[in-house]
Amino acid sequence: MTDLNYAWEKFFTGLDSLATGEGTLRERLKSAYTSQINRAEDWSGSSIDPELGEMVKRFHARMRTVDNPGDGRGIYSASIDAMSDEEVSTAAQELFSIALRLHELHALQYADR
């Protein structure tokens, strides 16, 4: 199960990689997802906002549309490579939206203390 702090850390580190990394948007999305975000996947039983959980679930599904590339790239890289430029842009926007919502929830968690 992914807790809020862990999800916030992984998505924000991924967002930083997307924003400041080198390469094309596609290359930065691959780096962000494979190095950080894919680790924040299991939201079962989580108390994190259910609507956000569904957004994350859809995002993860988008990142694994190719089951077995058979060429050594791995599922995530092959899936992102198979996306059109528009799909890559949409995925990057989704990553930003999820990270922003996680940041809001993370800030509220500490404001309540």
C-alpha positions in Angstrom: 0.0 0.0 0.0 1.2 3.5 -0.9 1.0 6.1 1.8 0.7 9.8 1.2 4.3 10.7 2.1 5.7 8.0 -0.2 3.4 8.9 -3.1 4.2 12.6 -2.7 8.0 11.8 -2.7 7.9 9.6 -5.7 5.6 11.8 -7.9 7.5 15.0 -7.0 10.8 13.4 -7.7 9.4 12.2 -11.0 8.0 15.6 -11.7 11.4 17.2 -11.1 12.9 14.7 -13.5 10.3 15.5 -16.1 10.8 19.2 -15.7 14.6 19.5 -15.4 16.0 16.3 -17.0 17.7 16.1 -20.3 16.3 14.8 -23.5 12.9 14.9 -25.2 9.7 15.0 -23.3 9.3 11.3 -24.1 12.8 10.5 -22.7 12.1 12.6 -19.6 8.7 10.8 -19.0 10.4 7.4 -19.3 13.1 8.5 -16.8 10.5 9.9 -14.4 8.3 6.9 -14.5 10.9 4.1 -14.5 13.1 5.7 -11.8 10.5 6.9 -9.4 6.8 6.8 -10.1 6.3 3.1 -10.9 7.3 2.4 -7.3 4.1 4.3 -6.0 1.7 1.9 -7.6 -0.2 -0.1 -5.0 -3.0 2.1 -3.7 -5.2 -0.8 -2.4 -6.5 -0.1 1.1 -5.0 3.4 1.0 -6.8 6.2 2.8 -5.6 8.6 0.1 -8.3 10.5 -1.8 -10.2 7.8 -3.8 -10.6 10.1 -6.8 -6.9 10.7 -6.8 -6.4 6.9 -6.5 -8.4 6.4 -9.7 -6.3 9.0 -11.5 -3.1 7.3 -10.4 -4.5 3.9 -11.4 -5.4 5.2 -14.9 -1.9 6.8 -15.2 -0.2 3.6 -14.3 -2.3 1.7 -16.8 -1.3 4.2 -19.5 2.3 3.4 -18.7 2.0 -0.3 -19.4 0.1 -0.8 -22.6 2.8 -3.1 -24.1 2.9 -6.4 -22.3 6.0 -8.0 -23.6 8.2 -5.9 -26.0 10.6 -8.8 -26.5 13.4 -6.4 -27.3 14.9 -5.8 -23.9 13.4 -2.3 -23.4 11.0 -3.3 -20.7 7.2 -2.8 -20.4 7.3 0.9 -19.4 9.8 2.1 -22.0 8.1 0.1 -24.7 4.7 1.5 -23.7 5.9 5.1 -23.7 7.7 4.6 -27.0 4.4 3.3 -28.5 2.7 6.6 -27.5 2.1 9.3 -30.0 3.6 12.7 -29.2 0.1 13.9 -28.1 -0.2 10.9 -25.7 3.2 11.6 -24.2 2.1 15.2 -23.7 -1.1 14.1 -22.1 0.7 11.7 -19.8 3.1 14.5 -18.7 0.1 16.7 -17.9 -1.5 13.9 -15.9 1.7 13.4 -14.0 1.7 17.1 -13.2 -1.9 17.1 -12.1 -1.4 14.0 -9.8 1.8 15.6 -8.3 -0.1 18.8 -7.6 -3.0 17.1 -5.9 -0.6 15.0 -3.8 1.2 18.2 -2.8 -2.1 19.7 -1.7 -3.0 16.7 0.4 0.6 16.5 1.8 0.4 20.2 2.8 -3.0 19.7 4.4 -1.6 16.8 6.4 1.0 19.0 8.0 -1.3 22.0 8.4 -3.5 19.9 10.6 -0.7 19.2 13.1 
